[in-house]
Amino acid sequence: MSRDDGAPFEPVEGIVYSVSNGIATIRLNRPEVKNALTFEVADAWADLIEGARHDDDVRCVVVTGTGRAFCGGGDLDRLAGTRPPIETWRRLDEHMHRVARALDRFPKPVIAAVNGDAFAAGMDMALMCDIRFAAASARFCEGYVLAGLVPGDGGCYFLPRLVGLGRAMELLLTGEMIGAAEAERIGLVNRVYADGDLMAATYAVAARLVDRPPVVVEAIKRLTLASARSDLATSLDLASSQMAVVRSTGESAAAFAQFTEDRRRRRAARGPQAGLQTGPANGGSR
């Protein structure tokens, strides 16, 4: 595959990419250091997302890690020492933040399959995804404060939008570690699966997304994200525009025709009495 600027993508140690049946998998692959992020890995991640954006063979992306961790955060060996402020800013802006910007403009669904620890930048990377599934053994921690650092990869933006301002403040300011069950309870992850079932469950959902009309999926994602950042009037106006565009496509027409035909067949199979109900709503007995 090629990068967004047309240059060929060069494989980078620490990240693996594959595409099968419409699903691209990005796997962080430095298990010996809990898949810690380096600037090179972050750049590769952003390049892969940009490439998948223009690849018609990709309809959904799954992000996961190798071994017992999803991502343990940034590579602390690379962060050691002091640097001029402008260098710190540039290193984040030109490398780590590329992932957040690439995902923000990526129109296709992205699922994080959190197979283990997701700490600091690793947790932030999971928060950037559209859907998060977690293994039962997964743990989450915005531990920047424990290392004397400020959340530098979008945690202060994404976390309050998922769990609310108060709970986000607690996690960010204390560096508290929570397990998968608590993460699901507060809305940080969508679902929790047994460790051995996580990837099969994730790919099953990804396959369902691949099966949906891509132009419709992309429009719904775009509308949902824009609505979360706008007022009701703007959201409704955008919904009207998206509906008009989508209804003009062959994908939408084919899906609508199939939906109505399936409904007709279900009604025919149930027989003429299928629509009749008894109960208080239509005068039936209580």
N, C-alpha and C positions, 0 to 999 in steps of 0.2 A: 504494500500500500504506500501511498505518498502522503506527505504533510499537506496542510492547508495551503502553503505557498508553492506547492507543486514539486518540491524537492523530495526525493525518495526517503522513506523512513528507515533510519539505521537502527538495527536492534541494539538495545541497551541492556547491560547486565543488571538484573534486579527486577525486570518486568517482562511478562510474557503475554503475547496477544494471539488470539485465534478467533476464527469465525466458523460457525456451523449452524445450518438451518435458520439463518436470519439473525442469530444471536452472536454478538461479539463478546468475548471474555477478556477482560484485562485482569491479570493476576500478578499481584506484587510478589516477588520471588527472591527475597533475602531472608529465609527463615532463621538463619543463624543469628540475625540481629532483629528478630521480630518484624521483618519487612520494613525496617526504618527507612524513611524517605531521605533521599539525597536530591540535590538540585538536578542531577542528570536523570534520575527516575521521574521527578516531577515534570521535567521538560518532555520526557518520552510519553508520560501519561497525557499531557496536554496535546502533544502531536497526534497520539492515537485517537483521542476524542475528535480532534479536528478532521482527521482522515475519515473516521467513521461517519462523520456528519455528511460527507459527500459520497459515501459508498452505498449504493442502492441495495447491495446484498446484506446490509446491516439494518435491522429494524428495531433492535433492542440491545442494550449493553449491560452486562453483568460485571461488577467489580468485586474481587475477592482477594484473599491472601493465601500463600502457601504455608502449611504447617499450623502451628498453634496460635498464630496471631493474624489479625486482619492487617493492622499497621500499628506499630508501637510508637509512632510519632516521628519527629525529625531525627536525623542522625546526630546525636549529641557530640560526637567527636568532631563533626563539621562546625558545630556551634560554639565550641570552646574558644575562649579568648575574647578580647575586646577589639572592636573595629570602629572606624569612623562612622558616625550616624548615617551619612549618605550611602556608605557601602552596605550597611544593614538594610536600608530601605530598598536599594537596588536589587539586592539578592532576593528579597521577598517578592518585589514587584515583577522582576524579570524571570523568575523561576517558579517559586511556590504558588504565587497568585495566578499564574497562567492556567492552572487546573480549574480554579473556581470560575475564571472568566470563560474558559472553554465550555464547562458544563452549563454555565448560565445561558449561553446561546445555543446549546445543543438541543435540537428539536425532538429527538427521539427519547423514549423512556430509558432511564438508567436505574438499575437495581443494585444496591450494595448487599452482598451476601457476607455478613460479618461473622467470620468463622472463628474468631477468637478476640484477643485484646485489641481494642481500638482506643488508643491513648493520644491526647493532645492533637497534633496535626492529623493523626490517623482517625480520630473521632471526627474532626472537622471534615475530612474527606468523605466520611460516611454520611454526614449531615447534608452534604451538597447533592447527594443522589435523590432521585424522586421517591424511591421506595427503599426501605431498609428491612431486611430479614436478618435474624440473629440466631446463632447456635446457642443452645442452652448454657454453654460454658463461657460465652462471650462476656467481656467486661468493658465498661466504658468509663473514661476519666478525662476531664479537661484539666490536666495536671500542670498547666503552664505556671500557675502561681507558686507551686511547690518548688519549681526550678528558678524562681525569680524572673519569670518571663510573662509577657502579655500575649494572650491568644492571637497568633499572627496569621491564621489561615481561614478566617471567616467564622469561627465559632461564636463570636459575639453577635454576628448577623444571623446565622442560621438557627442556633439553639433556641433563642427566645421565640422564634416563629413556630417552633415545634412543640415546646413544652410550656410556654408562657414565661413572662419576664421574671417572676419571683423564683420559680424553680431553676431557671437558667442562671440567675444571679447566684443562687446557692451553690450550684455545681461549679460555676466559673470561679467564684471567690474562695471556695474552700478546697477545690481540687478533689472533692469526694469521688470515690470510685463506686459505681453501681453495677449490679449484675444484669443479666438479660431480662429476667422477670420484672425487675423494677423499671428497666428501660421501656419495656412494653407497657407497663402500667401507666407511665407518665406520657406516653405517646412518642417517645424517642425512636422506637422501632415499631414496625407494623405487626410483625409476628415473630414468635420464637419457636424454633424447631429443635428436636433432638440433634445432637452434633452430627450423627451419621445420616440424618435426613435433610440437612440444610440445603445442600447443593441440588439434590433431586427436586425438592420443593421449589427452590428458586427457579430452576430451569423450566419447571412445569408452568409457573406463572409467566415467565418470559415467553414461552411458546404460545400462551394465550394472547399475549400482547402482539406477537408476530402475526398471529392469525387475524388481527383486527385491521381494518383499512388504514394504511399508514398515513394518508393525508388527513384522516379524521383523528387519529391518535395524536398527530403533531398539532393539529388545531386545538384539541382539548387541552393538551399540555400547555401550549402557548397561552390560551385563554385563562387557565387556572392560575398560572404563575403571574400573569399580568393583573388578574383580579385581586390577588393577594397584596398587590402593591398600589391599588387604586381605589377609588370610591365606587359606589353602586352604579351611578349613572354611566361612568366610564366603562365599567365592566359590561353592563347591558348593551352599550353601544358597540363594544368590541365583539360581544356575542352575536349580535345581528350581522356584523360584517363577516365574522368567521362562518356563520351559518350560510350566508349568501355565497361565499367562495366555495365552501365544501359541497353545497348542493349542486354546484355547477360541474362537479367532477364525475368522471365515470366510475371511480371507486365508490363514491357515495351512492350513486344510482344503483350499482350492482348490489351493494350491501343492503340497501333499502328494499330492492326487489326480492332478495333472498329472505329477508326478515319477514316481509308480508306473506310470501309464499309459505314459509315455515309456519307462520301463525294460521294461515288458512288450512293447512294440513292438520295441525293440532286440533282445530275446531271441528274439522270434518271427522277426525278420529273419535272425538268425544261424543259426537252425535248432536241432534237438535236440542236436547235438554241441557247442553253443557252450560248455557248462559243463565239458567234458572237457579236461584238460590232461595233458601228459606231463612227466616230470621226477622228480627224487628225492623231491619232496614226496608224490607219489601212486603211487610204485612204478615210474615210467617209467625208461627208460635214461638214463645219464649222458652 
